[in-house]
């Protein structure tokens, strides 16, 4: 058995995310080695595992670009700080790659904490990256500047989540925003990393005005500016869809049930974007996992709160499919589109040479099996890999 290195998945309805039909997959260690119409003939001694998927859908693992892996919250006192999110709360729900960040609390939580947790998730077996900074200007960084963090720290791929149009932001000026965006862009050019600034959007009346001005008044490419939570209210989402026409990618948040008003649920926002012929390759969906999702009144007083979780991504996918939208139209928003935006070349699609990050679903699109880098983290509806302290 020491020589057994190959895993075979037979008779899989592969969505890569485009539909490939019924295929056989050959996986070697952490990579997809080959995809074939015909069964692979290998010596039995080389086969670690052979699984007949029996025609079920196999699709790429989700890439969650917005998760508070060290915990979010704290907006109603220290007792409301969300605990650190363990690995199984991502992988059991199909997230095979995660990007961690800081939010409102970039004081008691630091980039050092965030980088350490990112490395911890890698050690436990999943792909993990992070943003530097947080809601506020000047940014919370580790080395001294956002550019240096991106250039010198392997997991750091850009700036985020930097808050605009929100009473919890630092009320940044236009000059401050474009200075940060330029740091992210240049660092991305130097390293091949994402090199973007991932903007938290609140309910403020200014909405996307700072980004729109940057597109008109600077030479920075549109891809540098990446707003999230764009479905939190309806006028904001309408404006965000217009931003896509100017070349920006927008990120829809899969809010928990009851927290989409006065905006759209993620499923509703996806359907509207498709209906309005928005460039779907520039739309992504994230969970805000581990983050506090509060409701405030007009005076800024907290009314109630919930917390983001990766499970809402699968819930969103199932809701969209029930509405009749084809899987191949929506699946890239959770996979390929995110990989392209974040410049993760081995992620987001099922193809030879790509990372073996796979989800197998049942007839109702519940995730029964999740493979991360060639290792089963969930099998037959049972979570196999948990964090040390779970």
Buried (B, 14 or more C-beta within 10 A) or exposed (E): EEEEEBBBBBBBBBBBBEBBEEBBBBBBEBBBBBBEEEEBEEEEEEBBEBBEBEEBBBBBBBBBBBBBBBBBBBBBEEEBBBEBBBBBBBBBBBBBBBBBBBBBBBEEBBBEBBBEBBBBBBEBBBBBBBBBBBBBBEBBBBBEBBBBBBBEBEBBBBBBBBBBBBEBBBBBEEEBBBEBBBBBBBBBEEBEBBBBBBBBBBBBEEBBBBBBEBBEEBEBBBBBBBBBBBBBBBEBBEBBBEBBEEBBBBBBBBBBEEBBEEBBBBBBBBBBBBEEEBBBBBBBBBBBBBBBBBEBEEEEEBEEBBBBBBBBBBBBBBBBBEEEBEBEBBBBBBBBBBBBBBBBEBBBBBBEEBBBBBBBBEEEBEBBBBBBBBBBBBBEEEBBBBBEEE
